[in-house]
Amino acid sequence: MATFVLVPGAWHGAWCFEPLARRLRQHGHEAYPLTLTGLGARKHLLGASVNLDTHIDDVVNLLVDEDITDAVLVGHSYGGMVITGAADRLPERVAGLIYVDAFVPADGDSCWTLANDGVRGWYLRGVGTLGYATAPLPFLDPRATAHPLASLLQSIRLRGGLDRVRRRDYVYAELWEGETPFRPTYERLLDDPEWRVHALASTHNVMGNAPDELLKVALDSVPAG
């Protein structure tokens, strides 16, 4: 059995991972879909001080409070930044990492530096009105909420490498419309024997468009024994 911690991307809450969480539980695993501070059901906590460190703390605190020592951290899109930071802080509690069409940052990277111009434009949408948050994109689920801008601009600070985590998977969505910001990561990891790379015929919404394939990647990631 493993314990999955499911971290959404920008503008999203735990709801985007609930279907996957239910199916993982049916297979005998624990699953915690998270709503990060300032988003979704926790949107009342949105403020100028909410940043990437806040969201990393969300995951770290869950691991500690629930005494999770076999976590498989799953991060979609922006969530890749969050699970990287959490694994760096508590590598002894993390058994695996699954990046779902997500950023895999090195020390000093941010979403802003890793994104392309099109995605940077998304990050700035509505900032003039909200001041400290980016507005949800019009084509997202109606449950999407404003996302704290600081979390997208802040550089991550890492003390070690991801090689301290035994299993690392990368899921690449092949059907992104236009230029995907994740192709450079996908191409880099394809040649890295320490990673298992999966290319799926899906849009960026992998949870909604390729649920069976994503479930298989998750189940296959569970360490034996």
N, C-alpha and C positions, 0 to 999 in steps of 0.2 A: 504494500500500500504506500502511496505517496500523498503529499499534501500540496495541492496546486493553489498558488496565489496569482490571481488573474488581474492584471493592471491595464486599464483602458488607455486609449490615446486621447489626444486633445479633444475637448468639448463633450466627452462621453462619460457616462457613469457606469456603475456595476451592471446595469441592465443589459449592456451589449455582450457581456460574458455569461449572463444567467443561463441561457440554453446549454452552453458548453459545460458549465458547472454542474447542472442537473445530470447530464450524461456521464460526467466523470464520477459523480456519486453513485450512479447506477452500476458502475464498474468497480465499486468498492473503495474509491479514493475520497479523500477530503478535498473540498474546493471552496476557496474564499474569493469570490469576485469583489473587487474593491471599488468604492467611490472615493476618489482622491479629494483632499480638502479644497473647498471652493467650487466643486462641481456637482452636478446632479442633485441628489437629495441633500448634499452638504453645501449647496450654492449659497446659503446664508452666511457661510464662513469666508466667502470670497472677499479679498481685500488686497491692497498694494503690497503687503508683506508676504503674501503666499508665493513661494518660489519653488524651484526644483528641490532644494533641501527639504522643504516642507513635505513634499510628496515622497521623497526617499524616507523621511521619518515615518510617514504613514505605513509604509511596508515594514520597515525595521521594527516599529512598535508592535505591529501585528505579530511578527515572528517571535518577539520576546514575550508579549503578553499571552499568546496562545502556546508558548513553549514548543514552537515548531522547529524540528531539527532535520527534516527531510524535505524541505520545500523545493518544489519546481516552480520557479518564477516565470510567468508568462506575460510578456509585454507587447502590446499592439502599438505601432507607430511611435508617438511620443513616449509611450510606456516603456520603450526600450531604454530610454535615458534613466527612468526610475528604477527598473530592475537591475541595471548595471550598478547604480549607486548603492542599492541595498545589498547586492551580492558582494560588493567591495567592502562594505561595512561589516557584514556578518557571513563571511564565506563558510564558516563551520556549520551554518544552519541551512545552506543551500546545496541541494543535490543536483539541480539541473536548471538550465535557462533556455527558454524558448522565445525567440524574437519573431513576432508575427508582422512581417512587412514593416520593420521597425528600425530605428537608429541604434547602432552599436558604437557608442562613443569611446574615444580614447581620452586620457586626461587633458582637460582644457577645452574639449569640444562642447558645443551647445547645439540645440536644435537649429538655431539661427545659422550657425556656421556650416552645419551639415546639410541644410535644406537647399533647394534650388530657388531661383527667383520667383517661380510661380507659387511655391509654398510659402515663401516669405511674404508675398502679397496677401495670402490668406491670414497669416499671423497678424498683419496690421489692420485687418478689416474691423472697423468699428472702434478702433483704439481712440480716435479723436473724440468720440462720444463717451466712452466708458472710462477712459483715462488709464486704467491699469489692467484692462482685460481685452481680449480679442473676441469678437462676436462669433457665434456659431455660424457655419456656412449654410446657405439657404437650402442646399440639397441634402443636409443631414436629417436624421430622425428628429421629429418634433421634440423629443426629450433632451436633445443636446442643449447645453448651456454655455455661457461665456467662460472662457478659459483664462487663467491668470497669465498675463504677458511675461512677467518676470521669470516664470518657469521655462519659457521658450528661449529667453535671452541669456539666462545664467549659464556660465561654464561649469561643467562638472569637474570635481576634484577627486581623483582616485589615488588610493594608497598602494594598490597592487594591481595584478592582472587577472583577467578572466580565466587564466589557466588553473586557478585554484578551484574552479568548479568542474566537476568530473564530466558532465554531459552538457553540450551546447548545440542547440538546433537553431537554424535560421529558415523561416518560411517566407518565400518571395512570391508576391502576387504579380502574375504576368500581364494582367489586363488593366493596369492603371491607364487611364486616358491621358494622353500627352506624355510629358517627360517625368518619369518617376524619380524621386530623390533617393530611392533605395537601390537602384541598379548598381552604383559603385560598390556598395557594401556586399551585395549579392555576388558580384564578379570577384571581389577580393576573397570572400570566404569559400567560394567554389574550389579554390586551389589550396585551402588550408585543411590538412588531414585531421585537425582537432575539432572540426565542425561537421555536422550533418546538415546538408543544405537541401531544401525541398522547394521546387518551383511548382506552384499551383495555378491552374487556369481559373483565376479569380480576380475580381477587382480588389481594391484596397480593403474593402469590408469583407475580410476573409471569414470572420465569424458568421456572417450572414450568407455569403455566397458559396463557401466551401466547408460547411460544418462537418461533414463526414471525414473529409481529408484532414482537417485540423484536429479532430478527435483522434484519428489514427496517429498523427505525429505526437500528440500529447501522451497517448497510451504507450507508444513505443519508446518514449523518453524516460519512462520510469526505470530507475536502476534496479537491476536484478538483486534478489536476496533480501 
